[in-house]
Amino acid sequence: MCRNIRMLFNFDPPVTDDEIRAASLQFVRKISGFNKPSKANEQAFNEAVEGVMRVSATLLHSLETTAEPKNREEEAAKARARNALRFQS
């Protein structure tokens, strides 16, 4: 359920609003237990996603580091290699 919640800070190119929204949506899904909320809960669910997205964007744009930005493709390749070892049969 949380596959889109991953580190978003210090990448080149920088994080996009879509990536922040995807992680926020997964976070709200996880803590609410809803993959898709009912009509009665839809507004509260969507407001929570937007709130988490705003706070996350503020955090990510406020953080500072002296480390070089990570390359997205290299990090994705490392993650695939880790998963191949982890899930090999």
mmCIF file of the C-alpha atoms, coordinates in Angstrom:
data_MODEL
# 
_entry.id   MODEL 
# 
loop_
_atom_site.group_PDB 
_atom_site.id 
_atom_site.type_symbol 
_atom_site.label_atom_id 
_atom_site.label_alt_id 
_atom_site.label_comp_id 
_atom_site.label_asym_id 
_atom_site.label_entity_id 
_atom_site.label_seq_id 
_atom_site.pdbx_PDB_ins_code 
_atom_site.Cartn_x 
_atom_site.Cartn_y 
_atom_site.Cartn_z 
_atom_site.occupancy 
_atom_site.B_iso_or_equiv 
_atom_site.pdbx_formal_charge 
_atom_site.auth_seq_id 
_atom_site.auth_comp_id 
_atom_site.auth_asym_id 
_atom_site.auth_atom_id 
_atom_site.pdbx_PDB_model_num 
ATOM 1  C CA . MET A 1 1  ? 0.000   0.000   0.000   1.00 0.00 ? 1  MET A CA 1 
ATOM 2  C CA . CYS A 1 2  ? 2.891   2.404   0.647   1.00 0.00 ? 2  CYS A CA 1 
ATOM 3  C CA . ARG A 1 3  ? 4.911   1.834   -2.491  1.00 0.00 ? 3  ARG A CA 1 
ATOM 4  C CA . ASN A 1 4  ? 4.826   5.553   -3.408  1.00 0.00 ? 4  ASN A CA 1 
ATOM 5  C CA . ILE A 1 5  ? 6.079   6.713   -0.043  1.00 0.00 ? 5  ILE A CA 1 
ATOM 6  C CA . ARG A 1 6  ? 9.778   7.057   -0.672  1.00 0.00 ? 6  ARG A CA 1 
ATOM 7  C CA . MET A 1 7  ? 12.457  9.583   -0.003  1.00 0.00 ? 7  MET A CA 1 
ATOM 8  C CA . LEU A 1 8  ? 11.795  12.711  -2.051  1.00 0.00 ? 8  LEU A CA 1 
ATOM 9  C CA . PHE A 1 9  ? 14.521  15.056  -0.832  1.00 0.00 ? 9  PHE A CA 1 
ATOM 10 C CA . ASN A 1 10 ? 17.802  15.905  -2.567  1.00 0.00 ? 10 ASN A CA 1 
ATOM 11 C CA . PHE A 1 11 ? 17.253  14.488  -6.031  1.00 0.00 ? 11 PHE A CA 1 
ATOM 12 C CA . ASP A 1 12 ? 18.175  15.826  -9.421  1.00 0.00 ? 12 ASP A CA 1 
ATOM 13 C CA . PRO A 1 13 ? 15.779  16.757  -10.924 1.00 0.00 ? 13 PRO A CA 1 
ATOM 14 C CA . PRO A 1 14 ? 13.948  18.024  -7.816  1.00 0.00 ? 14 PRO A CA 1 
ATOM 15 C CA . VAL A 1 15 ? 10.742  16.504  -6.529  1.00 0.00 ? 15 VAL A CA 1 
ATOM 16 C CA . THR A 1 16 ? 7.556   17.326  -8.455  1.00 0.00 ? 16 THR A CA 1 
ATOM 17 C CA . ASP A 1 17 ? 4.112   18.164  -7.116  1.00 0.00 ? 17 ASP A CA 1 
ATOM 18 C CA . ASP A 1 18 ? 2.829   14.890  -8.598  1.00 0.00 ? 18 ASP A CA 1 
ATOM 19 C CA . GLU A 1 19 ? 5.380   12.896  -6.603  1.00 0.00 ? 19 GLU A CA 1 
ATOM 20 C CA . ILE A 1 20 ? 4.489   14.728  -3.402  1.00 0.00 ? 20 ILE A CA 1 
ATOM 21 C CA . ARG A 1 21 ? 0.782   14.144  -4.078  1.00 0.00 ? 21 ARG A CA 1 
ATOM 22 C CA . ALA A 1 22 ? 1.313   10.411  -4.739  1.00 0.00 ? 22 ALA A CA 1 
ATOM 23 C CA . ALA A 1 23 ? 3.219   9.998   -1.472  1.00 0.00 ? 23 ALA A CA 1 
ATOM 24 C CA . SER A 1 24 ? 0.593   12.037  0.402   1.00 0.00 ? 24 SER A CA 1 
ATOM 25 C CA . LEU A 1 25 ? -2.221  9.935   -1.031  1.00 0.00 ? 25 LEU A CA 1 
ATOM 26 C CA . GLN A 1 26 ? -0.473  6.712   0.010   1.00 0.00 ? 26 GLN A CA 1 
ATOM 27 C CA . PHE A 1 27 ? 0.137   8.096   3.501   1.00 0.00 ? 27 PHE A CA 1 
ATOM 28 C CA . VAL A 1 28 ? -3.533  9.046   3.979   1.00 0.00 ? 28 VAL A CA 1 
ATOM 29 C CA . ARG A 1 29 ? -4.632  5.672   2.575   1.00 0.00 ? 29 ARG A CA 1 
ATOM 30 C CA . LYS A 1 30 ? -2.366  3.904   5.049   1.00 0.00 ? 30 LYS A CA 1 
ATOM 31 C CA . ILE A 1 31 ? -3.437  5.778   8.159   1.00 0.00 ? 31 ILE A CA 1 
ATOM 32 C CA . SER A 1 32 ? -7.154  5.845   7.258   1.00 0.00 ? 32 SER A CA 1 
ATOM 33 C CA . GLY A 1 33 ? -7.333  2.234   6.095   1.00 0.00 ? 33 GLY A CA 1 
ATOM 34 C CA . PHE A 1 34 ? -9.257  3.329   2.981   1.00 0.00 ? 34 PHE A CA 1 
ATOM 35 C CA . ASN A 1 35 ? -8.014  2.718   -0.522  1.00 0.00 ? 35 ASN A CA 1 
ATOM 36 C CA . LYS A 1 36 ? -10.996 4.671   -1.816  1.00 0.00 ? 36 LYS A CA 1 
ATOM 37 C CA . PRO A 1 37 ? -13.204 6.369   0.778   1.00 0.00 ? 37 PRO A CA 1 
ATOM 38 C CA . SER A 1 38 ? -16.981 6.229   0.793   1.00 0.00 ? 38 SER A CA 1 
ATOM 39 C CA . LYS A 1 39 ? -18.948 9.262   -0.396  1.00 0.00 ? 39 LYS A CA 1 
ATOM 40 C CA . ALA A 1 40 ? -19.521 10.180  3.265   1.00 0.00 ? 40 ALA A CA 1 
ATOM 41 C CA . ASN A 1 41 ? -15.755 10.279  3.913   1.00 0.00 ? 41 ASN A CA 1 
ATOM 42 C CA . GLU A 1 42 ? -14.542 11.505  0.529   1.00 0.00 ? 42 GLU A CA 1 
ATOM 43 C CA . GLN A 1 43 ? -14.293 15.202  1.411   1.00 0.00 ? 43 GLN A CA 1 
ATOM 44 C CA . ALA A 1 44 ? -12.391 14.575  4.656   1.00 0.00 ? 44 ALA A CA 1 
ATOM 45 C CA . PHE A 1 45 ? -10.098 12.123  2.848   1.00 0.00 ? 45 PHE A CA 1 
ATOM 46 C CA . ASN A 1 46 ? -9.327  14.577  0.025   1.00 0.00 ? 46 ASN A CA 1 
ATOM 47 C CA . GLU A 1 47 ? -8.751  17.428  2.480   1.00 0.00 ? 47 GLU A CA 1 
ATOM 48 C CA . ALA A 1 48 ? -6.327  15.227  4.402   1.00 0.00 ? 48 ALA A CA 1 
ATOM 49 C CA . VAL A 1 49 ? -4.407  14.417  1.195   1.00 0.00 ? 49 VAL A CA 1 
ATOM 50 C CA . GLU A 1 50 ? -4.183  18.115  0.324   1.00 0.00 ? 50 GLU A CA 1 
ATOM 51 C CA . GLY A 1 51 ? -3.086  18.995  3.871   1.00 0.00 ? 51 GLY A CA 1 
ATOM 52 C CA . VAL A 1 52 ? -0.356  16.363  3.926   1.00 0.00 ? 52 VAL A CA 1 
ATOM 53 C CA . MET A 1 53 ? 0.723   17.497  0.473   1.00 0.00 ? 53 MET A CA 1 
ATOM 54 C CA . ARG A 1 54 ? 1.025   21.152  1.567   1.00 0.00 ? 54 ARG A CA 1 
ATOM 55 C CA . VAL A 1 55 ? 2.993   20.289  4.707   1.00 0.00 ? 55 VAL A CA 1 
ATOM 56 C CA . SER A 1 56 ? 5.251   17.878  2.802   1.00 0.00 ? 56 SER A CA 1 
ATOM 57 C CA . ALA A 1 57 ? 5.966   20.431  0.072   1.00 0.00 ? 57 ALA A CA 1 
ATOM 58 C CA . THR A 1 58 ? 6.795   23.069  2.693   1.00 0.00 ? 58 THR A CA 1 
ATOM 59 C CA . LEU A 1 59 ? 9.155   20.650  4.423   1.00 0.00 ? 59 LEU A CA 1 
ATOM 60 C CA . LEU A 1 60 ? 10.883  19.520  1.241   1.00 0.00 ? 60 LEU A CA 1 
ATOM 61 C CA . HIS A 1 61 ? 11.389  23.070  -0.008  1.00 0.00 ? 61 HIS A CA 1 
ATOM 62 C CA . SER A 1 62 ? 12.718  24.199  3.405   1.00 0.00 ? 62 SER A CA 1 
ATOM 63 C CA . LEU A 1 63 ? 15.324  21.480  3.900   1.00 0.00 ? 63 LEU A CA 1 
ATOM 64 C CA . GLU A 1 64 ? 18.963  22.228  3.189   1.00 0.00 ? 64 GLU A CA 1 
ATOM 65 C CA . THR A 1 65 ? 21.920  19.943  2.601   1.00 0.00 ? 65 THR A CA 1 
ATOM 66 C CA . THR A 1 66 ? 25.525  20.154  1.494   1.00 0.00 ? 66 THR A CA 1 
ATOM 67 C CA . ALA A 1 67 ? 25.370  16.678  -0.061  1.00 0.00 ? 67 ALA A CA 1 
ATOM 68 C CA . GLU A 1 68 ? 25.297  16.312  -3.815  1.00 0.00 ? 68 GLU A CA 1 
ATOM 69 C CA . PRO A 1 69 ? 21.843  15.556  -5.229  1.00 0.00 ? 69 PRO A CA 1 
ATOM 70 C CA . LYS A 1 70 ? 21.171  11.901  -5.966  1.00 0.00 ? 70 LYS A CA 1 
ATOM 71 C CA . ASN A 1 71 ? 20.475  10.745  -9.497  1.00 0.00 ? 71 ASN A CA 1 
ATOM 72 C CA . ARG A 1 72 ? 16.959  9.305   -9.781  1.00 0.00 ? 72 ARG A CA 1 
ATOM 73 C CA . GLU A 1 73 ? 17.910  6.666   -12.342 1.00 0.00 ? 73 GLU A CA 1 
ATOM 74 C CA . GLU A 1 74 ? 20.879  5.427   -10.305 1.00 0.00 ? 74 GLU A CA 1 
ATOM 75 C CA . GLU A 1 75 ? 18.783  5.222   -7.133  1.00 0.00 ? 75 GLU A CA 1 
ATOM 76 C CA . ALA A 1 76 ? 16.005  3.380   -8.996  1.00 0.00 ? 76 ALA A CA 1 
ATOM 77 C CA . ALA A 1 77 ? 18.554  0.878   -10.342 1.00 0.00 ? 77 ALA A CA 1 
ATOM 78 C CA . LYS A 1 78 ? 19.891  0.301   -6.815  1.00 0.00 ? 78 LYS A CA 1 
ATOM 79 C CA . ALA A 1 79 ? 16.352  -0.265  -5.525  1.00 0.00 ? 79 ALA A CA 1 
ATOM 80 C CA . ARG A 1 80 ? 15.626  -2.763  -8.323  1.00 0.00 ? 80 ARG A CA 1 
ATOM 81 C CA . ALA A 1 81 ? 18.820  -4.642  -7.478  1.00 0.00 ? 81 ALA A CA 1 
ATOM 82 C CA . ARG A 1 82 ? 17.900  -4.759  -3.769  1.00 0.00 ? 82 ARG A CA 1 
ATOM 83 C CA . ASN A 1 83 ? 14.413  -6.001  -4.620  1.00 0.00 ? 83 ASN A CA 1 
ATOM 84 C CA . ALA A 1 84 ? 15.782  -8.668  -6.965  1.00 0.00 ? 84 ALA A CA 1 
ATOM 85 C CA . LEU A 1 85 ? 17.936  -10.020 -4.125  1.00 0.00 ? 85 LEU A CA 1 
ATOM 86 C CA . ARG A 1 86 ? 15.132  -9.752  -1.599  1.00 0.00 ? 86 ARG A CA 1 
ATOM 87 C CA . PHE A 1 87 ? 12.441  -11.412 -3.684  1.00 0.00 ? 87 PHE A CA 1 
ATOM 88 C CA . GLN A 1 88 ? 14.466  -13.992 -5.593  1.00 0.00 ? 88 GLN A CA 1 
ATOM 89 C CA . SER A 1 89 ? 12.966  -17.445 -5.433  1.00 0.00 ? 89 SER A CA 1 
# 
